[in-house]
């Protein structure tokens, strides 16, 4: 049964993910928040005290009045751990039915005369320590304090008075039990910023930085963190203060697929690398793991099982598939014996080659959570299969919003469309992956929007079915009156960069011969014009942004949008210079000037980002020469420029993009995704069909169907689309082999182009598309002259 999150206000059911500000209004009545005293029980969990202290500060920052001991109080406490709230519950002054033993639930209720000398109380009661904290932070968000108030400088806006409506406001628990992020590839952002600016005493990411991250997670109603783990970063558990701090914040600590048993191998394995081999050195490796169980077994943790190489490399000590299965089975058995009596979920992530071992027949104990990965580019490789869905340990998803790896990394700007996140994670939830969701967010900034959306879905999966998340997010973090305009800018930003990420504007792969972009010149011209128009829209919005939100607007909108636009202008103007140099020198030199201006603008934007509080945080990809086997080369900007002259006209390609918006049938329309802003998606467990009329000019035409490079519901199955054109049936089959050349091209282009056999003549035609099961997303159908 779907575990949808709901809120009851005056007897009306409302989705939890409705903007938190709906809980609070400016119309007098109910509980007045200004000047109210926040009260907790000292015997409650540490995180309750942390949340209460944050709420006190948030109330002052919004209302401007200092709290005072008096007749109006905000009581914050966990059921069974707050004596005053427990007395109210015992007397049935507050309704706590269903809270006992529940996971991360909370209620907010007004109570008149709850105790002698107190005229009115606003009671925030949680089923457990995180539920209580989430309730306090929900109120903070409701009064206008964004979760990103510190991490993106979203200064709260002042209000004269705010009121919570009388009654009981009930909040169900999350859609996904464990929800969190993975800090990864932190070498160029989070680490240098912490090491040189924010926390130099820790020589990298330490307790001060993690404290800020833990606070953000709580405000986003998340409960898990996989800490940064590259060689440059001090290992999280090497400093006992980090784990103790995570426990105070009630954050469940886990670790990546490459870090079994909460061990950071690149920072903590001090024996020779060759000894990290369970086949040859089981005693040494086991002792290494047992040490972490001894130090962290008392904390709330998620224990990653299995084993890979020291730094995200394949397992050693076994050659054949049978040997790998036997070795991993032995490792799982021994690790679980070490964890006997230790609380917390046990997790197995079949990432990269480990998925092949699992598919070959590896048996994972039923109470272990299977954490299914995407392909590192936002497309989930494997989903829970029917025979697996009843597992006691359930299923999770490890999802990338940033990646360092082949075929090309994307580490600079966050351009994964929220619509793709919603489509993939929504399908995962539908198919039973509801135990644990972790997003690889890289350095976190500038992935604020994508991170927020990912975690919002984890808290309430119903978010995906409601339009307007980006608009509401813009209203919360910039200004309500500009929300529509900003949402439109971000939609166009994601649409343009979906065709090619800013980090993927190099059309050759490392160790290949350099070549120009593969985009047709008319598409390049349209793309450059669209980016210029987008920057103009940002320019028009910025003067209207309230002064206290200008920094937030720069970080959340201006920098990612304009930097992506300039990255495209720099590359395509540079290519135009090279193409025109031998036949139209004035035009070539004008393009060189445009490329130079774009390059300077990227530098200026980045310098501004790296000033003050965020000094050392933002690095343009590629930031250096490390990991060259899967990073772009620095773009070549022409040295000499000239006066600007109009660019030469570009002839149209003559292709016809068939308008699928008129398609009638059962295909789901997914807005905010694809080259045209809408794709058509199939549905798990169902067959969908749709028909659209097609009008083509005279001549002979070849049709191609452009699909997103997703994976079907059935493990190992190909993508299949049935095409009927004028009564002629064709079945298009695309085999999916993650890691091969076809896959590499598909994830860089965010599409798979499949030719329809045969040709059609000019005139009017009827085109029908059909698919069975989930995972098929049709972007476009294109006709090209034969």
C-alpha positions in Angstrom: 0.0 0.0 0.0 1.4 3.4 -0.9 2.8 5.2 2.1 1.9 8.7 1.0 2.8 11.6 3.3 -0.2 13.7 4.4 -1.1 16.6 6.6 -4.5 17.2 8.3 -5.5 20.8 8.8 -8.9 21.4 10.2 -10.0 18.0 9.0 -8.7 18.5 5.4 -6.0 16.2 4.0 -3.1 18.1 2.4 0.1 16.8 0.9 3.1 17.3 3.2 5.1 18.6 0.3 2.8 21.5 -0.2 4.9 24.6 0.6 5.6 24.6 4.3 4.5 28.2 4.5 0.9 27.0 4.1 1.1 26.1 7.8 1.5 29.7 8.8 -0.3 33.0 7.9 -0.2 36.7 8.6 -3.8 37.0 9.4 -4.4 37.4 13.1 -5.7 34.3 14.9 -4.4 31.1 16.2 -1.0 31.0 17.9 1.1 34.2 17.6 4.7 33.3 17.0 6.3 36.6 17.7 7.9 36.6 21.1 7.0 33.0 21.9 9.4 31.1 24.1 10.8 27.9 22.8 10.9 25.2 25.5 12.4 21.7 25.5 13.1 18.9 28.0 16.8 18.6 28.8 16.4 14.9 28.9 15.4 14.8 25.2 17.7 13.9 22.4 20.5 16.3 21.5 19.1 16.9 18.1 15.9 18.2 19.6 17.9 20.9 21.5 19.8 21.7 18.2 16.5 22.1 16.3 15.0 24.2 19.1 18.0 26.5 19.1 17.8 26.9 15.4 14.1 27.7 15.6 14.7 30.3 18.2 17.2 32.0 15.9 14.9 31.6 12.9 12.0 33.3 14.7 14.2 36.2 15.6 15.6 36.6 12.1 12.1 36.7 10.6 10.0 38.5 13.3 12.7 40.6 14.8 11.5 40.1 18.4 13.4 38.3 21.1 11.7 35.4 22.8 10.7 36.0 26.4 9.5 33.8 29.2 5.8 34.3 29.3 2.4 33.0 28.6 2.9 31.8 25.0 5.4 28.9 24.6 6.5 26.5 21.8 7.0 23.1 23.3 9.2 20.8 21.3 9.7 17.2 22.3 9.7 13.5 21.5 6.9 11.4 22.7 8.1 9.5 25.8 11.1 11.9 26.3 9.4 15.1 27.2 7.5 15.1 30.5 5.3 18.1 29.9 4.2 16.8 26.5 3.7 13.3 27.8 1.3 14.7 30.5 -0.7 16.4 27.8 -0.9 13.2 25.8 -1.9 11.2 28.9 -4.8 13.7 29.5 -5.7 13.6 25.8 -5.0 17.3 25.5 -3.1 16.4 22.3 -3.8 13.5 19.9 -0.7 11.3 19.7 -2.5 8.2 18.4 -0.3 6.4 16.0 2.9 8.2 16.9 4.3 5.5 19.3 6.9 3.5 17.4 6.3 5.4 14.1 9.2 6.5 11.9 10.0 10.2 11.7 6.4 11.4 12.1 5.4 14.6 13.9 2.4 16.7 14.8 2.0 20.4 15.4 -0.9 21.4 17.7 -2.2 24.4 19.6 -3.2 23.8 23.2 -4.9 26.4 25.5 -3.7 26.5 29.1 -1.4 23.5 28.9 0.2 24.3 32.2 -0.2 26.8 35.1 1.0 30.2 34.0 1.0 29.3 30.3 -2.0 30.7 28.4 -1.3 28.9 25.1 1.3 26.5 23.7 2.2 25.4 20.2 3.3 21.8 20.7 5.6 20.1 18.2 5.8 16.4 19.1 7.7 13.7 17.2 7.5 10.0 17.2 11.3 9.8 17.4 14.2 12.2 17.7 14.3 13.0 14.0 10.6 13.3 13.7 10.7 16.0 16.5 13.6 17.8 14.7 11.8 17.7 11.4 8.7 19.2 13.0 10.8 22.1 14.3 12.5 22.7 11.0 9.1 22.4 9.2 7.9 25.3 11.2 11.1 27.2 10.4 10.5 26.7 6.7 6.9 27.7 7.2 7.9 31.1 8.5 10.1 31.7 5.6 13.5 30.3 6.5 14.8 28.3 3.5 16.9 25.2 4.1 19.5 27.0 2.0 19.6 30.1 4.2 23.3 29.3 5.1 24.4 27.2 2.1 23.2 29.6 -0.5 22.8 32.8 1.5 19.0 32.9 1.3 18.5 35.7 3.8 15.1 35.4 5.5 12.6 38.2 4.8 11.1 40.1 7.7 7.5 39.7 8.7 5.6 41.8 11.2 3.6 39.0 12.7 2.9 35.3 11.9 0.3 32.9 13.2 -0.2 29.1 13.3 -3.8 28.1 12.8 -5.5 26.5 15.8 -6.0 22.8 15.8 -3.8 19.7 15.1 -1.6 19.4 12.1 -0.7 15.8 11.4 2.3 14.8 9.3 2.9 11.2 8.2 6.3 9.7 7.8 8.5 9.8 4.7 7.9 7.9 1.5 11.5 6.5 1.6 12.9 5.4 4.9 16.5 6.6 4.5 17.2 9.7 2.4 20.5 11.4 1.9 23.5 12.6 -0.1 27.0 11.5 -1.0 29.8 14.1 -1.0 32.1 13.0 -3.8 34.9 14.3 -6.1 35.3 17.1 -3.6 38.9 17.8 -4.7 38.0 21.0 -6.6 35.3 22.6 -4.5 34.2 21.5 -1.0 37.7 20.4 0.1 39.7 23.4 -0.9 37.0 25.8 0.4 37.0 24.0 3.8 40.8 23.6 3.9 41.7 27.2 3.0 38.7 29.3 4.0 36.1 27.8 6.3 37.9 25.2 8.4 41.7 25.4 7.9 42.3 23.9 11.3 41.0 20.6 10.0 43.1 20.7 6.9 40.0 19.8 4.9 36.4 18.8 5.6 36.0 18.4 9.3 33.5 18.8 12.2 32.7 22.4 11.5 31.9 21.7 7.8 30.0 18.5 8.7 28.0 20.4 11.3 26.7 22.8 8.6 25.9 19.8 6.3 24.1 18.0 9.0 21.9 21.1 9.7 21.1 21.4 6.0 20.1 17.7 5.8 17.7 18.1 8.8 16.1 21.2 7.2 15.6 19.2 4.1 14.1 16.3 6.1 17.0 14.0 5.1 18.6 11.6 7.5 21.7 10.1 5.9 25.1 11.1 4.7 27.9 9.3 2.9 30.9 11.5 3.7 33.6 12.8 1.4 36.1 10.1 0.7 38.8 11.2 -1.8 42.5 11.0 -0.9 42.7 14.8 -0.4 40.1 14.7 2.4 40.7 13.6 5.9 38.8 10.3 6.5 35.5 11.0 8.3 36.0 8.4 11.0 39.6 9.2 11.5 38.4 12.0 13.7 36.1 10.6 16.3 34.5 14.0 16.7 32.8 13.6 13.4 30.8 10.5 14.2 29.9 11.9 17.7 28.6 15.1 16.0 26.6 13.0 13.5 25.0 11.2 16.4 24.1 14.5 18.1 22.4 15.6 14.8 20.7 12.2 14.5 22.3 11.7 11.1 22.7 8.1 10.0 26.2 7.7 8.6 26.8 5.3 5.7 29.6 4.9 3.1 29.8 4.4 -0.6 29.9 1.1 -2.5 33.7 1.3 -2.5 34.0 1.7 1.3 32.7 -1.4 3.1 32.1 -1.4 6.8 32.4 2.4 7.1 36.0 2.3 6.1 37.6 5.0 3.9 40.2 2.8 2.2 42.2 5.6 0.5 42.7 7.3 3.8 42.6 4.5 6.4 44.2 1.5 4.8 47.9 2.0 5.8 49.2 -1.5 4.9 50.5 -2.1 1.3 47.8 -1.8 -1.2 48.4 -5.4 -2.4 47.3 -6.6 1.1 43.8 -5.2 0.6 42.9 -8.7 -0.7 40.5 -10.9 1.2 41.5 -14.0 -0.7 45.1 -13.7 0.3 44.9 -11.6 3.5 41.5 -12.3 5.2 42.8 -11.9 8.7 44.3 -8.4 8.1 41.3 -7.1 6.2 38.9 -8.5 8.8 40.8 -6.9 11.7 40.6 -3.6 9.8 36.8 -3.9 9.5 36.3 -5.1 13.1 38.1 -2.0 14.4 35.4 0.2 12.8 32.6 -2.0 14.2 34.2 -1.5 17.7 34.4 2.3 17.4 31.1 3.0 15.6 28.8 0.1 16.5 27.0 2.2 19.1 26.0 4.8 16.6 23.1 4.7 14.2 24.8 3.7 11.0 24.2 2.0 7.7 26.8 -0.7 7.1 28.0 -1.2 3.5 28.8 -4.9 2.8 30.9 -6.5 0.1 34.2 -5.3 -1.2 35.9 -3.6 -4.1 39.4 -2.3 -4.7 40.9 0.5 -2.7 39.7 3.4 -4.8 36.5 2.6 -6.7 38.3 -0.2 -8.5 37.4 -3.8 -9.1 37.7 -6.5 -6.5 41.0 -8.3 -6.4 41.8 -11.9 -5.4 39.5 -13.6 -7.9 39.7 -14.1 -11.6 36.7 -16.1 -12.9 33.1 -15.3 -12.3 32.7 -18.4 -10.1 35.7 -17.3 -8.0 34.3 -13.8 -7.6 31.0 -15.1 -6.5 32.6 -17.4 -4.0 34.8 -14.7 -2.6 32.0 -12.1 -2.3 29.8 -14.7 -0.6 32.6 -15.4 1.9 33.0 -11.7 2.5 29.3 -11.2 3.1 29.2 -14.0 5.6 32.2 -12.8 7.6 31.0 -9.2 7.6 27.6 -10.1 8.9 29.1 -12.2 11.6 31.1 -9.1 12.7 27.9 -7.1 12.8 26.0 -9.6 14.9 24.0 -7.5 17.5 24.9 -4.2 15.8 21.8 -2.2 14.9 21.4 -0.4 11.6 20.6 -1.4 8.0 23.1 -3.5 6.0 23.5 -2.5 2.4 24.9 -4.1 -0.7 25.4 -2.0 -3.8 25.9 -3.9 -7.1 27.9 -1.1 -8.7 29.8 -1.5 -12.0 31.3 -5.0 -12.2 29.6 -6.1 -8.9 26.3 -5.9 -10.8 27.6 -8.6 -13.2 28.5 -10.8 -10.2 25.0 -10.4 -8.8 23.4 -11.2 -12.1 25.6 -14.3 -12.4 23.9 -15.7 -9.3 25.3 -14.1 -6.2 23.0 -14.7 -3.3 22.6 -11.8 -0.9 20.8 -12.4 2.4 17.2 -11.3 2.4 17.5 -8.7 5.2 20.2 -6.8 3.3 19.1 -3.7 1.4 19.9 -4.0 -2.3 21.1 -0.6 -3.5 20.6 -0.3 -7.2 22.8 2.2 -9.1 22.2 4.4 -12.1 24.7 4.4 -15.0 26.4 7.5 -13.4 24.5 9.8 -15.8 21.0 9.7 -14.2 19.6 6.5 -15.8 18.9 3.7 -13.4 20.6 0.5 -14.6 18.5 -2.0 -12.8 15.3 -1.9 -10.8 13.7 -4.3 -8.4 12.5 -7.4 -10.2 9.1 -9.0 -9.3 10.7 -11.9 -7.5 12.9 -9.6 -5.4 10.3 -7.0 -4.3 9.3 -8.9 -1.1 12.8 -8.9 0.3 12.8 -8.0 4.0 15.8 -5.6 3.5 14.0 -3.8 0.7 15.6 -1.9 -2.1 17.4 1.4 -2.6 18.8 3.7 -5.3 22.3 5.2 -5.6 21.8 8.1 -8.1 24.3 10.6 -9.6 23.9 14.3 -10.0 27.6 14.7 -10.5 30.3 12.2 -11.7 34.0 11.8 -12.2 34.5 9.1 -14.8 34.1 7.8 -18.3 33.2 8.7 -20.9 33.4 12.3 -19.7 33.0 13.8 -16.2 30.5 16.4 -15.2 31.7 18.2 -12.1 31.2 21.9 -12.7 27.5 22.9 -13.2 24.5 20.9 -12.2 22.3 20.4 -15.3 20.4 17.2 -14.6 16.7 18.2 -15.2 14.5 17.8 -12.2 12.0 16.1 -14.6 14.5 13.3 -15.2 15.1 12.9 -11.5 11.4 12.7 -11.0 10.8 10.2 -13.8 13.6 7.8 -12.8 13.2 8.0 -9.0 9.4 7.9 -9.4 9.6 4.7 -11.4 12.0 3.3 -8.9 9.6 4.0 -6.1 6.7 2.5 -8.1 8.7 -0.7 -8.5 9.6 -1.0 -4.8 12.8 0.9 -4.2 11.6 2.6 -1.0 14.2 1.8 1.7 17.1 4.1 0.9 17.9 6.8 -1.7 21.3 8.5 -1.9 22.3 11.1 -4.5 25.9 11.7 -5.4 25.9 15.6 -5.3 29.6 16.1 -5.9 30.5 19.3 -4.0 26.8 20.1 -3.2 27.1 23.5 -4.8 25.8 24.4 -7.3 23.5 21.4 -7.2 21.1 23.0 -4.7 18.0 22.7 -6.9 18.6 19.1 -7.9 19.5 18.1 -4.4 16.4 19.7 -2.9 14.1 18.0 -5.5 15.7 14.6 -5.0 15.3 14.8 -1.2 11.8 16.2 -1.5 10.8 13.2 -3.6 12.2 11.0 -0.9 10.2 12.6 1.8 7.0 12.8 -0.3 6.9 10.9 -3.6 3.7 12.8 -4.4 5.9 15.8 -5.3 6.5 14.2 -8.8 2.7 14.4 -9.6 2.4 18.1 -8.7 3.5 20.8 -11.1 5.3 23.8 -9.9 8.2 22.5 -7.7 10.8 24.8 -9.4 8.4 27.7 -9.2 7.8 27.2 -5.5 11.5 26.7 -5.0 12.2 30.0 -6.7 9.6 31.7 -4.6 11.1 30.3 -1.4 14.7 31.1 -2.3 14.5 34.3 -4.4 11.1 36.1 -4.5 7.5 35.0 -4.9 6.7 37.7 -7.4 9.6 36.5 -9.7 9.0 32.8 -9.2 7.3 32.2 -12.6 10.0 34.0 -14.5 12.8 32.2 -12.7 11.1 28.8 -13.2 10.8 29.5 -16.9 14.6 30.4 -17.0 15.5 27.2 -15.2 13.3 25.1 -17.5 15.0 26.6 -20.5 18.4 26.2 -18.9 17.8 22.5 -18.3 16.3 22.0 -21.8 19.3 23.5 -23.6 21.9 21.7 -21.5 20.1 18.4 -21.8 21.1 18.3 -25.4 24.7 18.6 -24.3 26.1 19.4 -20.8 28.5 22.3 -20.4 31.2 19.8 -19.4 30.6 17.7 -22.6 31.1 20.3 -25.3 34.2 18.5 -26.3 33.0 16.0 -29.0 36.0 13.7 -28.9 36.9 11.5 -26.0 40.2 11.4 -24.2 42.9 9.7 -26.4 40.8 10.2 -29.5 41.6 12.7 -32.3 40.2 16.1 -31.8 37.2 17.0 -33.9 34.6 19.7 -34.2 31.1 19.4 -32.7 28.6 17.1 -34.3 25.7 19.5 -34.1 24.4 20.7 -37.4 25.3 24.4 -38.0 21.7 25.6 -37.9 21.2 23.8 -34.6 24.3 25.5 -33.3 23.1 28.9 -34.4 19.7 28.3 -32.8 21.4 27.1 -29.6 23.7 30.2 -29.3 20.7 32.5 -29.9 18.7 30.6 -27.3 21.4 30.9 -24.7 21.8 34.6 -25.4 18.1 35.1 -25.0 18.3 33.2 -21.7 21.0 35.4 -20.3 19.0 38.5 -21.3 16.1 37.1 -19.3 18.3 36.7 -16.3 19.6 40.3 -16.8 15.9 41.5 -16.8 15.0 39.6 -13.6 18.0 40.6 -11.5 17.2 44.3 -10.9 13.8 43.1 -9.5 15.3 40.7 -6.9 15.1 42.0 -3.3 18.5 43.3 -2.1 18.7 40.7 0.6 18.3 37.9 -2.0 20.8 39.1 -4.6 23.6 36.7 -3.4 21.2 33.8 -3.4 20.0 34.8 -6.9 23.6 34.8 -8.1 24.5 31.4 -6.7 21.2 29.7 -7.6 20.3 31.3 -10.9 22.8 33.7 -12.4 26.0 31.7 -12.1 24.8 28.3 -13.3 22.7 29.8 -16.1 25.1 32.3 -17.5 28.2 30.1 -17.0 26.6 27.4 -19.0 25.6 29.9 -21.7 29.2 31.3 -21.8 30.6 27.8 -22.0 28.6 27.2 -25.1 29.4 30.5 -26.6 33.1 30.0 -26.0 33.2 26.6 -27.7 30.9 27.3 -30.6 32.4 30.8 -31.4 35.9 29.2 -31.3 34.8 26.5 -33.7 33.2 29.1 -36.0 36.5 31.0 -36.0 38.4 27.9 -37.1 35.8 27.1 -39.8 35.7 30.6 -41.2 39.3 31.5 -40.9 40.3 30.5 -44.5 37.3 31.9 -46.3 36.0 34.9 -44.3 38.6 36.5 -42.1 36.5 39.4 -40.7 33.8 37.0 -39.7 36.3 34.6 -38.2 38.0 37.3 -36.1 34.6 38.5 -34.9 33.8 35.0 -33.7 37.2 35.0 -32.0 36.2 38.2 -30.2 33.0 36.5 -29.0 34.9 33.4 -27.8 37.3 35.7 -25.9 34.5 37.7 -24.3 32.7 34.5 -23.2 36.0 33.2 -21.7 36.5 36.4 -19.8 32.9 36.4 -18.5 33.3 32.8 -17.2 36.4 34.0 -15.3 34.6 37.0 -13.9 31.6 35.1 -12.8 33.8 32.5 -11.1 35.9 35.1 -9.4 32.7 36.7 -8.0 31.5 33.3 -6.8 34.9 32.7 -5.1 34.9 36.0 -3.2 34.2 36.3 0.5 32.3 33.4 2.2 32.7 31.0 -0.7 36.4 31.7 -1.5 38.0 28.6 -3.1 34.7 26.8 -3.7 34.0 27.1 -7.5 36.3 25.5 -10.1 35.5 25.6 -13.8 35.9 22.1 -15.4 38.6 21.1 -16.1 40.1 22.6 -13.0 43.5 20.8 -13.5 45.2 18.0 -15.3 44.2 15.2 -12.9 42.1 12.2 -14.0 42.8 13.1 -17.7 41.5 9.8 -19.0 37.9 11.0 -18.5 38.0 14.8 -18.3 37.8 17.3 -21.1 40.8 19.3 -22.3 40.9 23.1 -21.7 39.0 24.8 -24.6 41.1 26.6 -27.1 40.2 30.3 -27.3 41.5 32.0 -30.5 44.3 34.5 -29.7 43.4 37.2 -32.1 40.0 38.9 -32.5 38.5 41.7 -34.5 35.5 44.0 -34.7 32.1 42.3 -34.4 30.4 41.7 -37.6 27.2 39.7 -38.2 27.8 36.0 -38.3 27.3 34.4 -41.8 23.8 33.0 -42.5 23.5 29.3 -41.9 21.3 27.1 -44.2 18.7 25.0 -42.5 19.3 21.3 -42.5 15.9 20.5 -44.0 15.0 18.0 -41.3 11.4 17.9 -40.1 10.7 17.4 -36.4 7.3 15.7 -36.2 5.0 17.4 -33.7 4.1 14.8 -31.1 2.0 17.2 -29.0 -1.0 16.1 -31.0 -0.5 12.5 -30.2 -3.6 10.8 -28.9 -3.3 7.8 -26.7 -2.0 6.5 -23.4 1.6 7.8 -23.5 2.4 10.0 -20.4 3.6 13.5 -21.1 6.6 14.4 -19.0 7.2 18.2 -19.1 10.6 19.7 -18.5 12.5 16.9 -20.3 14.0 16.4 -23.8 15.0 18.7 -26.6 11.6 20.1 -27.0 10.7 20.4 -23.4 8.3 17.4 -23.3 8.9 13.7 -23.7 6.4 10.8 -23.9 6.8 8.0 -21.4 5.6 4.5 -21.1 4.2 3.1 -17.9 5.4 0.1 -15.8 3.2 -2.9 -16.2 1.1 -1.5 -19.0 1.0 -1.2 -22.8 0.7 2.2 -24.2 -0.1 3.4 -27.7 -0.5 6.8 -29.4 -1.2 8.0 -32.9 -0.3 11.3 -34.5 -0.8 12.7 -38.0 2.3 13.6 -40.0 2.6 16.0 -42.9 5.7 15.9 -45.0 6.9 17.9 -48.0 7.3 16.2 -51.3 10.2 13.8 -51.6 11.4 10.6 -49.9 11.9 10.7 -46.2 13.7 8.5 -43.6 12.2 8.5 -40.1 14.1 8.1 -36.9 12.8 7.8 -33.3 14.9 9.6 -30.7 14.8 7.9 -27.2 16.2 8.9 -23.9 19.0 6.4 -22.9 16.9 4.8 -20.2 16.8 1.2 -19.1 13.6 -0.9 -19.2 11.9 -2.3 -16.1 13.0 -5.9 -16.9 16.7 -6.5 -16.1 18.8 -7.0 -19.2 16.0 -6.4 -21.6 16.4 -4.1 -24.6 14.4 -0.9 -25.2 11.6 -1.7 -27.6 9.3 0.6 -29.5 6.7 -0.5 -32.0 6.2 1.9 -34.9 3.3 1.8 -37.4 3.4 4.1 -40.3 0.5 4.0 -42.8 -0.2 0.4 -41.7 3.4 -0.8 -42.0 4.7 -2.3 -38.6 8.2 -2.1 -37.4 9.7 -3.1 -34.1 12.7 -1.0 -33.0 15.0 -2.9 -30.6 17.9 -1.2 -28.7 20.2 -3.4 -26.7 21.6 -1.7 -23.6 25.2 -2.5 -22.7 26.5 0.0 -20.1 30.0 1.0 -20.8 30.3 0.4 -24.5 30.8 3.0 -27.2 27.0 3.2 -28.0 26.3 3.8 -24.3 29.0 6.5 -24.1 27.5 8.4 -27.1 24.0 8.1 -25.7 24.8 9.6 -22.3 26.8 12.4 -23.8 23.9 13.2 -26.2 21.1 12.2 -23.8 19.5 10.3 -26.6 19.5 7.2 -28.7 18.6 7.7 -32.4 16.9 4.6 -33.9 16.3 4.5 -37.6 12.9 3.2 -38.8 13.5 0.8 -41.7 12.3 1.9 -45.1 11.1 5.3 -46.2 7.9 7.3 -46.8 6.9 9.8 -49.4 5.6 13.3 -49.0 2.1 14.0 -47.9 -0.1 13.1 -45.0 0.6 10.0 -42.9 -0.5 8.3 -39.7 2.2 7.4 -37.2 1.6 5.1 -34.2 4.0 4.5 -31.4 3.6 1.7 -28.9 5.6 0.2 -25.9 5.0 -2.3 -23.2 6.3 -1.7 -19.7 8.1 1.2 -18.2 11.4 2.8 -19.2 10.7 4.0 -22.7 10.8 7.8 -23.1 10.3 9.1 -26.6 11.9 12.5 -27.2 11.4 13.2 -30.9 10.6 11.7 -34.2 12.6 13.2 -37.0 12.2 12.9 -40.8 15.3 13.4 -43.0 15.4 13.5 -46.7 16.6 10.3 -48.3 
